[in-house]
Amino acid sequence: MQRFMGLLLGVWREACSQIAISESVCRIAPLLCERLPIRTLLVQRVDLRHCTLQRVAAANQDGACGNQHVATPCTRQQLDDLLAWGHSAELKRWPAG
Protein backbone atom coordinates (compact mmCIF):
# COMPACT_ATOMS: atom_id res chain seq x y z
CA MET A 1 0.00 0.00 0.00
CA GLN A 2 2.82 2.38 0.83
CA ARG A 3 4.32 2.13 -2.65
CA PHE A 4 1.05 3.34 -4.17
CA MET A 5 0.48 6.19 -1.71
CA GLY A 6 1.65 8.86 -4.18
CA LEU A 7 -0.62 7.43 -6.87
CA LEU A 8 -3.59 7.28 -4.52
CA LEU A 9 -3.05 10.85 -3.41
CA GLY A 10 -2.77 12.03 -7.02
CA VAL A 11 -5.98 10.25 -8.00
CA TRP A 12 -7.78 11.61 -4.94
CA ARG A 13 -6.58 15.16 -5.69
CA GLU A 14 -7.82 15.00 -9.29
CA ALA A 15 -11.14 13.40 -8.34
CA CYS A 16 -11.82 16.09 -5.76
CA SER A 17 -10.80 19.02 -7.95
CA GLN A 18 -13.29 18.34 -10.76
CA ILE A 19 -17.05 18.50 -10.61
CA ALA A 20 -17.74 16.39 -13.72
CA ILE A 21 -16.65 12.76 -13.59
CA SER A 22 -15.64 12.91 -17.26
CA GLU A 23 -13.12 15.66 -16.47
CA SER A 24 -11.75 13.69 -13.52
CA VAL A 25 -11.31 10.55 -15.63
CA CYS A 26 -9.44 12.50 -18.32
CA ARG A 27 -6.97 13.71 -15.68
CA ILE A 28 -6.76 10.46 -13.68
CA ALA A 29 -6.19 8.10 -16.63
CA PRO A 30 -2.59 9.23 -17.33
CA LEU A 31 -1.72 8.84 -13.63
CA LEU A 32 -2.99 5.26 -13.56
CA CYS A 33 -1.50 4.34 -16.93
CA GLU A 34 1.96 5.40 -15.74
CA ARG A 35 1.91 2.91 -12.87
CA LEU A 36 -0.51 0.16 -13.89
CA PRO A 37 -0.70 -2.08 -16.98
CA ILE A 38 -3.72 -0.33 -18.50
CA ARG A 39 -4.25 1.78 -21.62
CA THR A 40 -7.77 3.07 -21.01
CA LEU A 41 -9.84 4.03 -17.99
CA LEU A 42 -13.59 3.46 -18.36
CA VAL A 43 -16.31 4.34 -15.89
CA GLN A 44 -19.55 2.56 -16.59
CA ARG A 45 -22.86 2.27 -14.82
CA VAL A 46 -25.12 -0.77 -14.83
CA ASP A 47 -28.62 0.03 -16.08
CA LEU A 48 -30.73 -2.90 -14.93
CA ARG A 49 -33.94 -1.52 -16.39
CA HIS A 50 -32.55 -1.38 -19.93
CA CYS A 51 -30.12 -4.29 -19.50
CA THR A 52 -27.14 -2.20 -20.61
CA LEU A 53 -23.80 -0.85 -19.45
CA GLN A 54 -23.82 2.93 -19.80
CA ARG A 55 -20.43 4.55 -20.35
CA VAL A 56 -20.15 7.54 -18.05
CA ALA A 57 -16.56 8.52 -18.84
CA ALA A 58 -13.51 7.24 -20.71
CA ALA A 59 -9.93 8.37 -21.26
CA ASN A 60 -6.72 6.86 -22.58
CA GLN A 61 -3.14 7.04 -21.35
CA ASP A 62 -2.65 10.49 -22.90
CA GLY A 63 -5.71 11.86 -21.11
CA ALA A 64 -7.67 12.10 -24.35
CA CYS A 65 -11.34 11.73 -23.54
CA GLY A 66 -13.29 9.05 -25.33
CA ASN A 67 -16.84 8.87 -26.54
CA GLN A 68 -19.19 9.41 -23.62
CA HIS A 69 -22.68 8.01 -23.09
CA VAL A 70 -22.28 4.82 -25.09
CA ALA A 71 -24.72 2.05 -24.19
CA THR A 72 -23.58 -1.57 -24.45
CA PRO A 73 -26.46 -4.08 -24.51
CA CYS A 74 -26.11 -7.09 -22.23
CA THR A 75 -28.04 -10.25 -21.62
CA ARG A 76 -29.62 -10.71 -18.20
CA GLN A 77 -27.07 -13.48 -17.53
CA GLN A 78 -24.15 -11.18 -18.38
CA LEU A 79 -25.45 -8.53 -16.00
CA ASP A 80 -26.02 -11.12 -13.27
CA ASP A 81 -22.44 -12.38 -13.74
CA LEU A 82 -21.09 -8.82 -13.64
CA LEU A 83 -23.03 -7.98 -10.47
CA ALA A 84 -21.91 -11.22 -8.81
CA TRP A 85 -18.29 -10.38 -9.66
CA GLY A 86 -18.78 -6.84 -8.32
CA HIS A 87 -19.93 -8.21 -4.98
CA SER A 88 -17.00 -10.64 -4.79
CA ALA A 89 -13.52 -9.74 -3.62
CA GLU A 90 -11.70 -11.31 -6.56
CA LEU A 91 -9.68 -9.61 -9.25
CA LYS A 92 -10.50 -10.54 -12.81
CA ARG A 93 -8.91 -9.67 -16.12
CA TRP A 94 -10.91 -9.71 -19.31
CA PRO A 95 -9.42 -9.56 -22.78
CA ALA A 96 -9.68 -6.21 -24.53
CA GLY A 97 -12.48 -5.75 -26.99
C-alpha positions in Angstrom: 0.0 0.0 0.0 2.8 2.4 0.8 4.3 2.1 -2.7 1.0 3.3 -4.2 0.5 6.2 -1.7 1.7 8.9 -4.2 -0.6 7.4 -6.9 -3.6 7.3 -4.5 -3.1 10.9 -3.4 -2.8 12.0 -7.0 -6.0 10.2 -8.0 -7.8 11.6 -4.9 -6.6 15.2 -5.7 -7.8 15.0 -9.3 -11.1 13.4 -8.3 -11.8 16.1 -5.8 -10.8 19.0 -8.0 -13.3 18.3 -10.8 -17.1 18.5 -10.6 -17.7 16.4 -13.7 -16.6 12.8 -13.6 -15.6 12.9 -17.3 -13.1 15.7 -16.5 -11.7 13.7 -13.5 -11.3 10.6 -15.6 -9.4 12.5 -18.3 -7.0 13.7 -15.7 -6.8 10.5 -13.7 -6.2 8.1 -16.6 -2.6 9.2 -17.3 -1.7 8.8 -13.6 -3.0 5.3 -13.6 -1.5 4.3 -16.9 2.0 5.4 -15.7 1.9 2.9 -12.9 -0.5 0.2 -13.9 -0.7 -2.1 -17.0 -3.7 -0.3 -18.5 -4.2 1.8 -21.6 -7.8 3.1 -21.0 -9.8 4.0 -18.0 -13.6 3.5 -18.4 -16.3 4.3 -15.9 -19.5 2.6 -16.6 -22.9 2.3 -14.8 -25.1 -0.8 -14.8 -28.6 0.0 -16.1 -30.7 -2.9 -14.9 -33.9 -1.5 -16.4 -32.6 -1.4 -19.9 -30.1 -4.3 -19.5 -27.1 -2.2 -20.6 -23.8 -0.9 -19.5 -23.8 2.9 -19.8 -20.4 4.5 -20.3 -20.1 7.5 -18.1 -16.6 8.5 -18.8 -13.5 7.2 -20.7 -9.9 8.4 -21.3 -6.7 6.9 -22.6 -3.1 7.0 -21.3 -2.6 10.5 -22.9 -5.7 11.9 -21.1 -7.7 12.1 -24.4 -11.3 11.7 -23.5 -13.3 9.0 -25.3 -16.8 8.9 -26.5 -19.2 9.4 -23.6 -22.7 8.0 -23.1 -22.3 4.8 -25.1 -24.7 2.1 -24.2 -23.6 -1.6 -24.5 -26.5 -4.1 -24.5 -26.1 -7.1 -22.2 -28.0 -10.2 -21.6 -29.6 -10.7 -18.2 -27.1 -13.5 -17.5 -24.1 -11.2 -18.4 -25.5 -8.5 -16.0 -26.0 -11.1 -13.3 -22.4 -12.4 -13.7 -21.1 -8.8 -13.6 -23.0 -8.0 -10.5 -21.9 -11.2 -8.8 -18.3 -10.4 -9.7 -18.8 -6.8 -8.3 -19.9 -8.2 -5.0 -17.0 -10.6 -4.8 -13.5 -9.7 -3.6 -11.7 -11.3 -6.6 -9.7 -9.6 -9.3 -10.5 -10.5 -12.8 -8.9 -9.7 -16.1 -10.9 -9.7 -19.3 -9.4 -9.6 -22.8 -9.7 -6.2 -24.5 -12.5 -5.7 -27.0 
